């Protein structure tokens, strides 16, 4: 920070990346990455506690509570379901609610 280059080799992720996994027929999902400077002790444990497992959390509120400054970088993109998402769901042990299951997930749930 300050020099225009962010050194991610010394960074900690509060929630590890597993990939995009929007369920079937659920429309586009937004994914947001916030990058905050870290000037003191490693805040990863308090961020993990505040953020829990996955999405739907107020990351900026958690970052402020952990003593991090304003975000210095952000990345945003949208993704929608495609057939590759089924393998990701299976890999993390996630089965969407019935109305958001893909045809393959519906078939596998019957077996």
Backbone torsions as a table, in degrees:
resi	resn	phi	psi	omega
1	UNK	NA	145.1	179.4
2	UNK	95.4	-41.5	179.7
3	UNK	-92.7	-0.1	179.0
4	UNK	88.0	-3.3	179.7
5	UNK	-121.2	130.3	177.9
6	UNK	-98.7	129.6	-179.0
7	UNK	-98.5	96.7	-177.6
8	UNK	-79.3	-10.4	-179.0
9	UNK	-66.6	-19.6	179.9
10	UNK	-107.8	11.8	-174.9
11	UNK	-90.4	156.5	171.3
12	UNK	-115.9	140.3	174.7
13	UNK	-97.6	131.7	177.9
14	UNK	-73.9	-37.5	178.7
15	UNK	-129.5	111.9	-177.4
16	UNK	-60.9	147.4	-179.6
17	UNK	-77.8	129.8	175.4
18	UNK	-118.1	-6.3	-179.2
19	UNK	108.8	172.2	179.7
20	UNK	-83.8	133.9	-179.5
21	UNK	-140.5	48.7	179.2
22	UNK	-64.7	129.9	-180.0
23	UNK	-63.0	158.4	178.1
24	UNK	-56.7	139.5	175.2
25	UNK	59.1	26.5	179.5
26	UNK	-107.3	5.2	177.5
27	UNK	77.4	-174.9	-179.4
28	UNK	-71.2	144.0	175.8
29	UNK	-117.5	141.1	178.3
30	UNK	-95.0	138.5	176.2
31	UNK	-121.9	130.0	-175.1
32	UNK	-130.1	131.2	175.0
33	UNK	-112.2	127.4	175.8
34	UNK	-111.2	135.0	179.1
35	UNK	-115.7	121.4	-178.4
36	UNK	-118.3	143.9	173.9
37	UNK	-70.4	147.0	177.2
38	UNK	-119.5	114.8	-176.6
39	UNK	-109.4	-16.5	-177.2
40	UNK	-122.0	-144.0	-179.5
41	UNK	-61.7	155.7	-179.4
42	UNK	-64.5	117.1	-177.3
43	UNK	-89.9	7.4	-172.2
44	UNK	-56.1	-44.4	-177.0
45	UNK	-61.2	-44.0	-179.8
46	UNK	-69.8	-32.1	177.3
47	UNK	-69.5	-41.3	177.9
48	UNK	-60.4	-43.1	178.9
49	UNK	-62.3	-43.0	-177.8
50	UNK	-72.4	-36.5	-175.1
51	UNK	-87.4	-23.7	-179.6
52	UNK	68.5	-150.5	-174.2
53	UNK	-72.0	-60.9	-173.3
54	UNK	-150.3	172.9	179.2
55	UNK	-6.3	173.7	177.0
56	UNK	77.5	10.4	-178.1
57	UNK	-102.4	163.8	178.4
58	UNK	-93.2	83.9	-174.9
59	UNK	-61.4	-38.9	-179.2
60	UNK	-65.4	-37.3	177.9
61	UNK	-66.5	-43.4	178.8
62	UNK	-63.7	-41.2	179.1
63	UNK	-62.5	-41.9	179.0
64	UNK	-64.3	-43.6	179.2
65	UNK	-63.5	-28.2	179.5
66	UNK	-84.5	1.4	176.9
67	UNK	84.9	14.4	177.5
68	UNK	-82.2	151.4	178.5
69	UNK	-77.8	-169.9	177.1
70	UNK	-62.8	149.1	177.8
71	UNK	-59.5	138.6	178.2
72	UNK	-106.2	-6.4	178.4
73	UNK	-158.0	153.8	179.6
74	UNK	-148.8	144.8	173.0
75	UNK	-131.2	137.2	-176.4
76	UNK	-137.6	137.0	171.1
77	UNK	-154.6	164.3	176.8
78	UNK	-114.1	150.2	176.2
79	UNK	-145.3	152.2	174.9
80	UNK	-126.9	162.4	179.9
81	UNK	-58.2	141.1	163.2
82	UNK	-142.7	176.4	-172.6
83	UNK	-59.9	-25.8	-179.9
84	UNK	-67.8	-21.8	-178.5
85	UNK	-65.8	-31.4	179.9
86	UNK	-57.3	-41.5	179.3
87	UNK	-66.3	-39.1	177.3
88	UNK	-62.8	-46.9	178.7
89	UNK	-57.2	-45.5	-179.8
90	UNK	-61.9	-41.7	-179.1
91	UNK	-63.3	-30.6	179.5
92	UNK	-102.3	6.2	177.5
93	UNK	70.2	35.4	-177.9
94	UNK	-112.2	128.4	172.0
95	UNK	-120.6	116.2	-177.9
96	UNK	-62.1	162.1	173.1
97	UNK	-57.1	154.1	-174.2
98	UNK	-48.6	-40.5	-176.3
99	UNK	-70.8	-12.6	-179.3
100	UNK	-114.5	14.6	178.8
101	UNK	-84.5	141.7	176.9
102	UNK	-73.9	164.8	176.9
103	UNK	-54.4	-40.4	179.2
104	UNK	-64.8	-42.4	179.3
105	UNK	-66.4	-36.2	176.7
106	UNK	-62.5	-47.2	-179.5
107	UNK	-62.6	-45.8	-179.6
108	UNK	-65.5	-32.0	179.2
109	UNK	-69.6	-25.7	178.6
110	UNK	-73.8	-26.9	-175.7
111	UNK	-74.5	NA	NA
